[in-house]
Amino acid sequence: MSIVAMVAIAASVLFLYMRFKSSNDEFREETLSTFAKDLRKELLTDPTLTGIHATALKMRIKELRGEYVVIGADGSILDSSGLEQSLIPLLGHRTKYFQLPASNGRKALFGMMLPIGDNSAAGFIQVAFPRDHVIFDSILEEFVADIGWIWIPFVLVLLATNVAVLAFALRPLNTAAQEAMTIGPSSIAKRLTEARMPEDVLALIRSVNGALDRLQAGFLSLEQFSGQLAHELRTPLAIAKARLSLSQDDTARAVERDFDDIERVITQLVDRVRIKTLHYESDDVVDLCDVAANVARYLAPMIIDAGHNIELRTENTPVFITGAADYIFRALRNLVENALHHSPVEGLITIVVFETGITVIDEGPGFPEWRLTDAAVQEGKSDRKDGLGLGLSIVAETMAAHGGRLKLENLPGGGASATMAFHSPPSMLPG
């Protein structure tokens, strides 16, 4: 729009220039014709041009810094403004206009040659004025000086108006772009605002919202499927474990442990699928202290039966964040189970809740150096021969969906720590 406005303004200025130039040329010719015809008229009634009217006319030409010369039929100078020869050579007998370049201190002249009679036998009158000394020139100069400057603020106002109009018209699109940037697996219920949208883009916004509706339906369907799959797989495992518990054979105990590992892998596989459907709303508030307490309570029997110890350290006040409580629970459970598998007998597993996250500390051998990189965590590689590496990968993706990250460290005195760090500040207390 700004380019079009500039082109339109330039075209209008060019049109005015051409129009004034054409009018200026016409005015010059009319001025020259008037003086030349008046001289011819006086010459016919006063051949010597010494009368009152002729003298006044010659004085007027002089005041305007013009030049004139009256040439007889024989080519002699009958009268002039001080010239000793004609302004231009006598060629033909028609009226003609001419231009003379500046020379010897004289300005450029625009002149006219007019036959005295019906043919060149009666002689000619030549009149010329400086090109910048026609009344119309002063009018044009005044127009440029007084009126032409209006174009500058006019152009600036026009450009500013274009920018303001575009900014106002595109504001709803900017709002939609900001809304689209916030839509992800954790907020699949959000939709782009259709209110105040320009009609030209409203159809696009509605199409995008329709696509989001279909994606949400797909997410929910996948989440429902993962839940059903977990139930279908866990039920036969639970039955098999119940039957094995009736046996006192040592082999049965080993098979039970194998089933525990299988159940854990199945749970991780289901969690790996469900993590893609993770979503929560802005009013979903989670207390990290409650989550840590629930995980410790859930896994304490398993940890104690395995000959390990567990410790829970929490803040004196609740630590609230915005997120999905079930997914955070599963992520923390994976970290504690990972610590359990790497802790020595009678080793201590510690869960620490701080202002912006949770840390799980164990007394095991620590993580391999390659495991400490973010890329290794995201790839889901295992640092154990019998593992799939799903646990840490699930935690990393859960944290990414919450705007945080998983940080792995080896402690100087031995052992390792895994921290679920939420980058966003804790949310306000409920109520």
Buried (B, 14 or more C-beta within 10 A) or exposed (E): EBEEBBEEBEEEEEEBEEEBEEEBBEBBEEBBBEBBBBBBEBBEEBEEBEEEEBEEBBEEBEEBBBBBBBBEBEEEEBBBBEBEEBBBEBEEBEEBBBEBEEEEEEBEBBBBBBBBEEEBEBBBBBBBBBBEBBEBBEBBEEEBEEEBEEBEEEBEEBBEEBEEEEEEEBEBBEBBEEBEEEBEBBBBEBBBBEEEBEEEEBEEBBEBBEEBEEEBEEBEEBBEBBEEBBEEBBEEBEEBBEEBEEEEEEEBEEBBEEBEEBBBBBBBBBBBBBBEBBBBEEEBBBBBBBBBBBBBEEBBEBBEEBEBBBEBEBEEEBBBBBBBBEBBBBBBBBBBBBBBBBBEEEBBBBBBBBEBBBBBBBBBBBBEEEBBEEEBBBEBBBBEEEBBBBBBBBBBBBBBBBBBBBBBBBEEEEBBBBBBBBEEEBBEEEE
